[in-house]
Amino acid sequence: MGEDLAELVWSACSSLAHGDSNGTLAFLDRKILESDANVALAQITGSISPLFHVTSFAVRMVDRGLRLYEQRATGHL
């Protein structure tokens, strides 16, 4: 996993965890129920596939971080 993908995964997880509207709209399914001028009533639901992949990458990233920590803490690079 390169640094660009790691940053994307971190941002996506952080955005969803903290309820950021940009992350919510980017990573969850939405359906516009009604709209009037600049206001829309939307239904937001979980999208399993993107959430699965983001979670999978997050787990891999944490695993990699723990392995790096162990290597550096013990001096076994």
Secondary structure, DSSP 8 states (H G I E B T S, - for coil): --HHHHHHHHHHHHHHHTT-HHHHHHHSEEEEEEEETTEEEEEEE--HHHHHHHHHHHHHHHHHHHHHHHHHHHT--
